[in-house]
Amino acid sequence: MSVLTPAFNASPPGARRWAIGKTITPLVKRAIGPLVLLVIWEIASRTGVLPERILAAPSQIFVTLGELIASGEMGSNVLVSLQRVCTGLAVSLTLGTALALIAGLTRQGEMAVDSTMQMARTLPFLGLVPLFILWFGIGEFTKIALIAFATTFPMYLTLYSGIRGIDSKLVEAARLFGLSYPQLIVHVILPGALPSFLVGLRYSLGVSWLSLVAVEQINATAGLGYLINNARDFMRTDVIVVCLLVYSLLGLATDLLVRAIEHYALAWRPTFIKD
Protein backbone atom coordinates (compact mmCIF):
# COMPACT_ATOMS: atom_id res chain seq x y z
CA MET A 1 0.00 0.00 0.00
CA SER A 2 2.83 2.41 0.82
CA VAL A 3 4.28 1.93 -2.68
CA LEU A 4 0.96 2.63 -4.36
CA THR A 5 -0.04 5.60 -2.21
CA PRO A 6 2.02 8.26 -4.09
CA ALA A 7 0.39 7.17 -7.34
CA PHE A 8 -3.06 7.85 -5.93
CA ASN A 9 -1.95 11.24 -4.49
CA ALA A 10 -0.18 12.44 -7.63
CA SER A 11 -2.10 14.94 -9.72
CA PRO A 12 -3.08 13.73 -13.21
CA PRO A 13 -1.27 15.37 -16.14
CA GLY A 14 -4.45 17.11 -17.23
CA ALA A 15 -4.86 18.78 -13.84
CA ARG A 16 -1.24 19.96 -13.85
CA ARG A 17 -1.64 21.41 -17.34
CA TRP A 18 -4.82 23.17 -16.25
CA ALA A 19 -3.06 24.68 -13.21
CA ILE A 20 -0.13 25.90 -15.35
CA GLY A 21 -2.52 27.34 -17.92
CA LYS A 22 -4.48 29.11 -15.20
CA THR A 23 -1.25 30.78 -14.00
CA ILE A 24 0.06 31.76 -17.45
CA THR A 25 -3.20 33.03 -18.96
CA PRO A 26 -3.44 36.21 -16.80
CA LEU A 27 0.20 37.03 -17.59
CA VAL A 28 -0.48 36.69 -21.31
CA LYS A 29 -3.54 38.91 -21.07
CA ARG A 30 -1.56 41.57 -19.21
CA ALA A 31 1.17 41.47 -21.87
CA ILE A 32 -1.17 41.95 -24.83
CA GLY A 33 -1.58 45.72 -24.35
CA PRO A 34 2.15 46.56 -24.07
CA LEU A 35 2.99 44.24 -27.00
CA VAL A 36 0.40 45.87 -29.24
CA LEU A 37 1.77 49.28 -28.29
CA LEU A 38 5.33 48.17 -29.15
CA VAL A 39 4.19 46.84 -32.55
CA ILE A 40 2.40 50.11 -33.38
CA TRP A 41 5.45 52.07 -32.22
CA GLU A 42 7.79 49.95 -34.38
CA ILE A 43 5.58 50.27 -37.46
CA ALA A 44 5.28 54.06 -37.01
CA SER A 45 9.07 54.35 -36.75
CA ARG A 46 9.73 52.09 -39.74
CA THR A 47 7.28 53.96 -41.98
CA GLY A 48 8.61 57.40 -40.98
CA VAL A 49 5.44 58.50 -39.23
CA LEU A 50 7.51 58.75 -36.02
CA PRO A 51 10.94 60.24 -36.91
CA GLU A 52 14.01 58.99 -35.03
CA ARG A 53 14.81 62.51 -33.80
CA ILE A 54 11.51 62.43 -31.89
CA LEU A 55 11.60 58.82 -30.70
CA ALA A 56 13.72 55.87 -31.82
CA ALA A 57 12.15 52.55 -32.77
CA PRO A 58 11.91 49.83 -30.11
CA SER A 59 14.25 47.59 -32.11
CA GLN A 60 16.89 50.35 -32.19
CA ILE A 61 16.46 50.94 -28.47
CA PHE A 62 17.11 47.28 -27.66
CA VAL A 63 20.15 47.24 -29.96
CA THR A 64 21.51 50.34 -28.21
CA LEU A 65 20.90 48.75 -24.81
CA GLY A 66 22.91 45.70 -25.87
CA GLU A 67 25.76 47.86 -27.13
CA LEU A 68 25.91 49.89 -23.91
CA ILE A 69 25.93 46.73 -21.80
CA ALA A 70 28.55 45.03 -23.97
CA SER A 71 30.87 48.05 -23.83
CA GLY A 72 30.57 48.25 -20.04
CA GLU A 73 29.42 51.86 -20.24
CA MET A 74 25.98 51.09 -18.83
CA GLY A 75 27.30 49.03 -15.92
CA SER A 76 29.82 51.61 -14.75
CA ASN A 77 27.34 54.48 -14.90
CA VAL A 78 24.61 52.48 -13.15
CA LEU A 79 27.02 51.75 -10.30
CA VAL A 80 27.74 55.47 -9.91
CA SER A 81 24.01 56.27 -9.79
CA LEU A 82 23.38 53.45 -7.30
CA GLN A 83 26.14 54.75 -5.05
CA ARG A 84 24.56 58.22 -5.01
CA VAL A 85 21.12 56.83 -4.20
CA CYS A 86 22.37 54.49 -1.47
CA THR A 87 24.45 57.21 0.21
CA GLY A 88 21.61 59.72 0.12
CA LEU A 89 19.15 57.14 1.45
CA ALA A 90 21.48 56.16 4.28
CA VAL A 91 21.53 59.79 5.42
CA SER A 92 17.77 60.27 5.04
CA LEU A 93 16.88 57.01 6.80
CA THR A 94 19.02 57.95 9.79
CA LEU A 95 17.79 61.53 9.96
CA GLY A 96 14.14 60.80 9.16
CA THR A 97 13.92 57.95 11.67
CA ALA A 98 15.56 59.97 14.45
CA LEU A 99 13.28 62.97 13.88
CA ALA A 100 10.16 60.76 13.69
CA LEU A 101 11.06 59.14 17.02
CA ILE A 102 11.62 62.53 18.66
CA ALA A 103 8.34 63.95 17.34
CA GLY A 104 6.30 60.77 17.72
CA LEU A 105 7.19 59.73 21.25
CA THR A 106 6.60 62.97 23.15
CA ARG A 107 4.49 66.12 22.85
CA GLN A 108 7.55 68.26 23.51
CA GLY A 109 9.38 66.57 20.64
CA GLU A 110 6.41 67.11 18.36
CA MET A 111 6.32 70.84 19.14
CA ALA A 112 10.07 71.10 18.60
CA VAL A 113 10.30 69.15 15.32
CA ASP A 114 7.00 68.71 13.51
CA SER A 115 6.26 72.32 12.50
CA THR A 116 9.73 72.75 11.02
CA MET A 117 9.47 69.49 9.08
CA GLN A 118 6.04 70.37 7.73
CA MET A 119 7.37 73.70 6.48
CA ALA A 120 10.55 72.23 5.00
CA ARG A 121 8.78 69.46 3.10
CA THR A 122 6.74 71.99 1.10
CA LEU A 123 9.86 73.67 -0.28
CA PRO A 124 10.13 73.04 -4.05
CA PHE A 125 12.92 70.55 -4.69
CA LEU A 126 14.05 72.06 -8.00
CA GLY A 127 14.00 75.53 -6.45
CA LEU A 128 16.56 74.38 -3.89
CA VAL A 129 19.05 73.18 -6.51
CA PRO A 130 20.60 76.63 -7.19
CA LEU A 131 20.84 77.30 -3.45
CA PHE A 132 22.58 73.99 -2.78
CA ILE A 133 25.01 74.72 -5.62
CA LEU A 134 25.86 78.09 -4.07
CA TRP A 135 26.36 76.48 -0.66
CA PHE A 136 28.18 73.28 -1.57
CA GLY A 137 29.42 73.71 -5.15
CA ILE A 138 28.75 71.31 -8.01
CA GLY A 139 30.47 68.19 -6.68
CA GLU A 140 29.17 64.89 -5.36
CA PHE A 141 28.22 66.33 -1.97
CA THR A 142 25.53 68.52 -3.53
CA LYS A 143 23.99 65.59 -5.40
CA ILE A 144 23.90 63.38 -2.31
CA ALA A 145 22.60 66.21 -0.11
CA LEU A 146 19.70 66.87 -2.51
CA ILE A 147 18.76 63.17 -2.61
CA ALA A 148 18.93 63.00 1.18
CA PHE A 149 16.78 66.13 1.51
CA ALA A 150 14.11 64.81 -0.86
CA THR A 151 13.89 61.37 0.78
CA THR A 152 13.94 62.42 4.45
CA PHE A 153 10.34 63.65 4.52
CA PRO A 154 8.60 60.44 3.35
CA MET A 155 10.47 58.51 6.03
CA TYR A 156 9.63 61.07 8.70
CA LEU A 157 5.94 61.38 7.85
CA THR A 158 5.17 57.68 7.56
CA LEU A 159 7.10 56.63 10.65
CA TYR A 160 5.68 59.52 12.70
CA SER A 161 2.17 58.48 11.63
CA GLY A 162 2.94 54.84 12.47
CA ILE A 163 4.18 55.71 15.96
CA ARG A 164 1.15 57.87 16.70
CA GLY A 165 -1.13 55.13 15.34
CA ILE A 166 -0.05 52.53 17.91
CA ASP A 167 -3.05 51.16 19.81
CA SER A 168 -3.07 52.70 23.29
CA LYS A 169 -4.37 49.41 24.71
CA LEU A 170 -1.13 47.70 23.66
CA VAL A 171 0.89 50.36 25.44
CA GLU A 172 -1.20 50.03 28.59
CA ALA A 173 -0.87 46.24 28.51
CA ALA A 174 2.90 46.51 28.15
CA ARG A 175 3.07 48.83 31.13
CA LEU A 176 0.97 46.41 33.19
CA PHE A 177 3.52 43.70 32.38
CA GLY A 178 6.21 45.93 33.87
CA LEU A 179 8.04 47.05 30.72
CA SER A 180 10.23 50.08 31.17
CA TYR A 181 9.99 53.01 28.74
CA PRO A 182 12.99 51.88 26.61
CA GLN A 183 11.59 48.32 26.57
CA LEU A 184 8.19 49.71 25.56
CA ILE A 185 9.79 51.47 22.59
CA VAL A 186 11.79 48.42 21.48
CA HIS A 187 9.16 45.72 22.01
CA VAL A 188 5.87 47.51 21.31
CA ILE A 189 6.16 50.87 19.56
CA LEU A 190 8.84 50.09 16.97
CA PRO A 191 7.36 46.71 15.90
CA GLY A 192 3.93 48.33 15.71
CA ALA A 193 5.29 51.15 13.53
CA LEU A 194 7.30 48.79 11.29
CA PRO A 195 4.59 48.57 8.56
CA SER A 196 4.57 52.36 8.27
CA PHE A 197 8.38 52.43 8.24
CA LEU A 198 8.50 50.00 5.31
CA VAL A 199 5.88 51.99 3.40
CA GLY A 200 8.01 55.07 3.95
CA LEU A 201 11.07 53.20 2.74
CA ARG A 202 9.30 52.21 -0.47
CA TYR A 203 8.14 55.77 -0.99
CA SER A 204 11.62 57.14 -0.28
CA LEU A 205 13.17 54.76 -2.80
CA GLY A 206 10.78 56.02 -5.47
CA VAL A 207 11.55 59.64 -4.60
CA SER A 208 15.29 58.91 -4.62
CA TRP A 209 15.21 57.78 -8.26
CA LEU A 210 13.11 60.79 -9.24
CA SER A 211 15.49 63.18 -7.49
CA LEU A 212 18.49 61.39 -9.01
CA VAL A 213 17.28 62.35 -12.49
CA ALA A 214 17.41 66.00 -11.46
CA VAL A 215 20.69 66.00 -9.52
CA GLU A 216 22.60 64.17 -12.24
CA GLN A 217 21.99 67.14 -14.51
CA ILE A 218 24.37 69.13 -12.29
CA ASN A 219 27.78 68.89 -13.93
CA ALA A 220 27.79 65.09 -13.74
CA THR A 221 30.76 63.24 -15.24
CA ALA A 222 29.26 59.79 -14.68
CA GLY A 223 25.90 58.22 -13.99
CA LEU A 224 22.71 57.69 -15.93
CA GLY A 225 22.04 61.43 -15.98
CA TYR A 226 25.44 61.95 -17.57
CA LEU A 227 24.50 59.53 -20.35
CA ILE A 228 21.20 61.35 -20.86
CA ASN A 229 22.95 64.73 -21.12
CA ASN A 230 25.39 63.42 -23.71
CA ALA A 231 22.57 61.77 -25.66
CA ARG A 232 20.60 65.02 -25.64
CA ASP A 233 23.54 66.93 -27.13
CA PHE A 234 23.82 64.38 -29.97
CA MET A 235 20.02 63.92 -30.35
CA ARG A 236 20.29 60.21 -29.47
CA THR A 237 16.72 59.48 -28.43
CA ASP A 238 17.51 55.76 -28.28
CA VAL A 239 20.11 56.31 -25.53
CA ILE A 240 17.74 58.60 -23.61
CA VAL A 241 14.95 56.00 -23.69
CA VAL A 242 17.40 53.26 -22.64
CA CYS A 243 18.49 55.30 -19.61
CA LEU A 244 14.88 56.05 -18.68
CA LEU A 245 14.11 52.34 -18.97
CA VAL A 246 17.04 51.51 -16.68
CA TYR A 247 15.81 54.12 -14.17
CA SER A 248 12.40 52.47 -14.09
CA LEU A 249 13.85 48.95 -13.79
CA LEU A 250 16.10 50.02 -10.92
CA GLY A 251 13.11 51.58 -9.19
CA LEU A 252 11.10 48.39 -9.67
CA ALA A 253 13.97 46.22 -8.41
CA THR A 254 14.45 48.24 -5.23
CA ASP A 255 10.71 48.28 -4.60
CA LEU A 256 10.55 44.49 -4.98
CA LEU A 257 13.44 44.18 -2.53
CA VAL A 258 11.57 46.18 0.12
CA ARG A 259 8.39 44.20 -0.56
CA ALA A 260 10.31 40.97 0.00
CA ILE A 261 11.59 42.33 3.31
CA GLU A 262 8.05 43.37 4.15
CA HIS A 263 6.74 39.88 3.36
CA TYR A 264 9.07 38.24 5.90
CA ALA A 265 9.27 41.00 8.51
CA LEU A 266 5.48 41.37 8.66
CA ALA A 267 4.54 37.70 8.47
CA TRP A 268 2.69 38.16 11.78
CA ARG A 269 0.35 40.82 10.35
CA PRO A 270 -3.13 39.50 9.49
CA THR A 271 -4.53 40.27 6.03
CA PHE A 272 -7.82 39.65 4.30
CA ILE A 273 -6.06 38.88 0.98
CA LYS A 274 -5.37 35.17 0.52
CA ASP A 275 -2.54 33.70 -1.54
MARZA-113354 format. One record per residue (C-alpha): residue in three letters; x, y, z. Coordinates in steps of 0.1 Angstrom, whole numbers. Layout:
N
ALA; X; Y; Z
...
END
This chain:
275
MET; 0; 0; 0
SER; 28; 24; 8
VAL; 43; 19; -27
LEU; 10; 26; -44
THR; 0; 56; -22
PRO; 20; 83; -41
ALA; 4; 72; -73
PHE; -31; 79; -59
ASN; -20; 112; -45
ALA; -2; 124; -76
SER; -21; 149; -97
PRO; -31; 137; -132
PRO; -13; 154; -161
GLY; -45; 171; -172
ALA; -49; 188; -138
ARG; -12; 200; -139
ARG; -16; 214; -173
TRP; -48; 232; -163
ALA; -31; 247; -132
ILE; -1; 259; -153
GLY; -25; 273; -179
LYS; -45; 291; -152
THR; -13; 308; -140
ILE; 1; 318; -174
THR; -32; 330; -190
PRO; -34; 362; -168
LEU; 2; 370; -176
VAL; -5; 367; -213
LYS; -35; 389; -211
ARG; -16; 416; -192
ALA; 12; 415; -219
ILE; -12; 420; -248
GLY; -16; 457; -243
PRO; 21; 466; -241
LEU; 30; 442; -270
VAL; 4; 459; -292
LEU; 18; 493; -283
LEU; 53; 482; -292
VAL; 42; 468; -325
ILE; 24; 501; -334
TRP; 54; 521; -322
GLU; 78; 500; -344
ILE; 56; 503; -375
ALA; 53; 541; -370
SER; 91; 543; -367
ARG; 97; 521; -397
THR; 73; 540; -420
GLY; 86; 574; -410
VAL; 54; 585; -392
LEU; 75; 587; -360
PRO; 109; 602; -369
GLU; 140; 590; -350
ARG; 148; 625; -338
ILE; 115; 624; -319
LEU; 116; 588; -307
ALA; 137; 559; -318
ALA; 122; 525; -328
PRO; 119; 498; -301
SER; 143; 476; -321
GLN; 169; 504; -322
ILE; 165; 509; -285
PHE; 171; 473; -277
VAL; 202; 472; -300
THR; 215; 503; -282
LEU; 209; 488; -248
GLY; 229; 457; -259
GLU; 258; 479; -271
LEU; 259; 499; -239
ILE; 259; 467; -218
ALA; 286; 450; -240
SER; 309; 480; -238
GLY; 306; 482; -200
GLU; 294; 519; -202
MET; 260; 511; -188
GLY; 273; 490; -159
SER; 298; 516; -147
ASN; 273; 545; -149
VAL; 246; 525; -132
LEU; 270; 518; -103
VAL; 277; 555; -99
SER; 240; 563; -98
LEU; 234; 535; -73
GLN; 261; 548; -50
ARG; 246; 582; -50
VAL; 211; 568; -42
CYS; 224; 545; -15
THR; 244; 572; 2
GLY; 216; 597; 1
LEU; 192; 571; 14
ALA; 215; 562; 43
VAL; 215; 598; 54
SER; 178; 603; 50
LEU; 169; 570; 68
THR; 190; 580; 98
LEU; 178; 615; 100
GLY; 141; 608; 92
THR; 139; 579; 117
ALA; 156; 600; 144
LEU; 133; 630; 139
ALA; 102; 608; 137
LEU; 111; 591; 170
ILE; 116; 625; 187
ALA; 83; 639; 173
GLY; 63; 608; 177
LEU; 72; 597; 213
THR; 66; 630; 231
ARG; 45; 661; 228
GLN; 76; 683; 235
GLY; 94; 666; 206
GLU; 64; 671; 184
MET; 63; 708; 191
ALA; 101; 711; 186
VAL; 103; 691; 153
ASP; 70; 687; 135
SER; 63; 723; 125
THR; 97; 728; 110
MET; 95; 695; 91
GLN; 60; 704; 77
MET; 74; 737; 65
ALA; 105; 722; 50
ARG; 88; 695; 31
THR; 67; 720; 11
LEU; 99; 737; -3
PRO; 101; 730; -41
PHE; 129; 706; -47
LEU; 140; 721; -80
GLY; 140; 755; -65
LEU; 166; 744; -39
VAL; 190; 732; -65
PRO; 206; 766; -72
LEU; 208; 773; -34
PHE; 226; 740; -28
ILE; 250; 747; -56
LEU; 259; 781; -41
TRP; 264; 765; -7
PHE; 282; 733; -16
GLY; 294; 737; -52
ILE; 287; 713; -80
GLY; 305; 682; -67
GLU; 292; 649; -54
PHE; 282; 663; -20
THR; 255; 685; -35
LYS; 240; 656; -54
ILE; 239; 634; -23
ALA; 226; 662; -1
LEU; 197; 669; -25
ILE; 188; 632; -26
ALA; 189; 630; 12
PHE; 168; 661; 15
ALA; 141; 648; -9
THR; 139; 614; 8
THR; 139; 624; 44
PHE; 103; 637; 45
PRO; 86; 604; 34
MET; 105; 585; 60
TYR; 96; 611; 87
LEU; 59; 614; 78
THR; 52; 577; 76
LEU; 71; 566; 107
TYR; 57; 595; 127
SER; 22; 585; 116
GLY; 29; 548; 125
ILE; 42; 557; 160
ARG; 12; 579; 167
GLY; -11; 551; 153
ILE; -1; 525; 179
ASP; -30; 512; 198
SER; -31; 527; 233
LYS; -44; 494; 247
LEU; -11; 477; 237
VAL; 9; 504; 254
GLU; -12; 500; 286
ALA; -9; 462; 285
ALA; 29; 465; 281
ARG; 31; 488; 311
LEU; 10; 464; 332
PHE; 35; 437; 324
GLY; 62; 459; 339
LEU; 80; 471; 307
SER; 102; 501; 312
TYR; 100; 530; 287
PRO; 130; 519; 266
GLN; 116; 483; 266
LEU; 82; 497; 256
ILE; 98; 515; 226
VAL; 118; 484; 215
HIS; 92; 457; 220
VAL; 59; 475; 213
ILE; 62; 509; 196
LEU; 88; 501; 170
PRO; 74; 467; 159
GLY; 39; 483; 157
ALA; 53; 512; 135
LEU; 73; 488; 113
PRO; 46; 486; 86
SER; 46; 524; 83
PHE; 84; 524; 82
LEU; 85; 500; 53
VAL; 59; 520; 34
GLY; 80; 551; 40
LEU; 111; 532; 27
ARG; 93; 522; -5
TYR; 81; 558; -10
SER; 116; 571; -3
LEU; 132; 548; -28
GLY; 108; 560; -55
VAL; 115; 596; -46
SER; 153; 589; -46
TRP; 152; 578; -83
LEU; 131; 608; -92
SER; 155; 632; -75
LEU; 185; 614; -90
VAL; 173; 623; -125
ALA; 174; 660; -115
VAL; 207; 660; -95
GLU; 226; 642; -122
GLN; 220; 671; -145
ILE; 244; 691; -123
ASN; 278; 689; -139
ALA; 278; 651; -137
THR; 308; 632; -152
ALA; 293; 598; -147
GLY; 259; 582; -140
LEU; 227; 577; -159
GLY; 220; 614; -160
TYR; 254; 620; -176
LEU; 245; 595; -204
ILE; 212; 613; -209
ASN; 229; 647; -211
ASN; 254; 634; -237
ALA; 226; 618; -257
ARG; 206; 650; -256
ASP; 235; 669; -271
PHE; 238; 644; -300
MET; 200; 639; -303
ARG; 203; 602; -295
THR; 167; 595; -284
ASP; 175; 558; -283
VAL; 201; 563; -255
ILE; 177; 586; -236
VAL; 149; 560; -237
VAL; 174; 533; -226
CYS; 185; 553; -196
LEU; 149; 561; -187
LEU; 141; 523; -190
VAL; 170; 515; -167
TYR; 158; 541; -142
SER; 124; 525; -141
LEU; 139; 489; -138
LEU; 161; 500; -109
GLY; 131; 516; -92
LEU; 111; 484; -97
ALA; 140; 462; -84
THR; 145; 482; -52
ASP; 107; 483; -46
LEU; 105; 445; -50
LEU; 134; 442; -25
VAL; 116; 462; 1
ARG; 84; 442; -6
ALA; 103; 410; 0
ILE; 116; 423; 33
GLU; 81; 434; 42
HIS; 67; 399; 34
TYR; 91; 382; 59
ALA; 93; 410; 85
LEU; 55; 414; 87
ALA; 45; 377; 85
TRP; 27; 382; 118
ARG; 4; 408; 104
PRO; -31; 395; 95
THR; -45; 403; 60
PHE; -78; 396; 43
ILE; -61; 389; 10
LYS; -54; 352; 5
ASP; -25; 337; -15
END
